[in-house]
Amino acid sequence: MQYIKHQTNKNFINSKGVKHMLATPFIWMMLPIFMVVDLFGEIYHRVCFPLYGIPFVKRAEYILIMDRNKLQYLNILQKFFCMYCGYVNGLLRYQKEVAGRTEHYWCGIMHESVKGFKMQQDQIDQDFAKFNDPKDFKDKYF
């Protein structure tokens, strides 16, 4: 909660507090978009995974909303913001897992190792075939 450190400036007009207030609507504008992504992502997950024979992703392992609101040292607004972050960041991790399992099913080949590109850990964890390795590809999928 780094923003708390920035709210102590006595000159509020020039403080980061004003900048935070200006940024807040943009943060909250994203919530309906995330909710639509959640809805359509969940429909895809529940319809397609059984068709592919892919095990469901357990949503509760990724999205946790109602934990930080139990903290007595947070005020009501901070608790509300923590719920937002718990939902959005959990949703993105959850959807990443759904997408990763889908990628493994449809295209289980690692990306090329390119300078500056961060290899996706799920490709390593799920033992994707190595890039440009026909033998590894055939051994894993044929």
N, C-alpha and C positions, 0 to 999 in steps of 0.2 A: 504494500500500500504506500508506494513512494509518493503519491500525490499529497499525502498528509504533511510531509516535510515542506512542501511548497506553499502551504496555506498560511504560513506564519508571517508572511511579509506584511508590514504595517501599511504600506501604500497599496491598498487593494486594487486600485485601478490598473496599476502597472504590475501587479502580482500575477503569478501563474493561476491564481484562483479564477480570474476573469477568463483566462485562456481555457481553463477546464470547463467553465460554464458555457463558453462558446462551442466547445467540442462535444459536450454531452448530447445535444440533439442528434448529432451525426452518429454517435454510438447507438442511441436508441432507435434511430431510423432503420438500423439493420435488423432489429428483432423480428419484424414481420417477414423479412426475407429469409431469415434463419428458420422461422416457423414453417414457411412454405417448403424450404429444402427438407426440413424434418418430415413433413407430411409425405411429400412425393418420394423421398428416400426410403421411408418406412414402407410405403406401398410397394416400391420396387423390391425391397428386401424380403417382405413377406410373400410376394407373388413369385419372384424369380428364383430365390434360393432353393425352395423345394423342387422346382423344375430342374435346376442344375444339380441337385443333390449336395448342395453346400450347406454345412451346418449353420444355423442361425447365430448371429452375433448377439451376445447378451447385453442389452442396453444398459442395465444397472451396473455393469462393470465399467462403463464409460461416463455416464451422466449422473452426477450427484449434485442436487440442488439444495436440499434441506439440511445441510450439516452446519455451515457457518452461521446460519441464523440462530443457532443455539448459543453462540458466544456472547456472554454478558457484557463484554467490554466494547462491543460494536453498537453504534446507534442504529436506529431503524433504517435510515437511508443507506448506511454502509452494508447492512444485512441484505437489503434489497439489491444493491449493486452486486454483492457477492453471489446472490442467487442468479442474476443475469450472467455473470461470468462463468459460474458453474454449469449453467445450461449451455451456453454458446460454445465454450471450450470443450465441454464433454461431448456435445453434439458433433463438433468437428472431428474429434478423435473417433467417435463412434462411426461416423460416415466414412472416415478414412479406413477404418477396419473393414467396413462393408465393401468399399471400393477396392481395397487391397485383395480381399478374397475373390472379388469379381475379376480383378486383373490376373490373379493366379490361375483362375479357371480358364479365362479366354486368351491370355497372353503371358504365360509364365516364363518369360525371358527377361533377364536383367537388362537394364539400360547400359549403354556404352559408358565406360569410365572416362569422363571428360573432365579436364581441369576446371575446378570451380563448381562442379555439379555435386550435390550431396546425394549419395546413394541412399535409396529408401531402405530402411531397416527391415521392413516387412518382406522385401524381396529376398533379403539374406535369410531371415527367419523362416520363410516358407520354401526355401531351397529352390528358387527360380533357376532355370537353366542359365548357364553363363552366356554372356554376349558373344556372338560370333564363334560358337563352339558347337558345330553340328553333332558331334559325338555325344556331348552332354545333353543336347536337345533330344536326340533319339533315345538315349538311355532313360531319360525321365518321362517321355511322353509316348513312346511307341513300344 
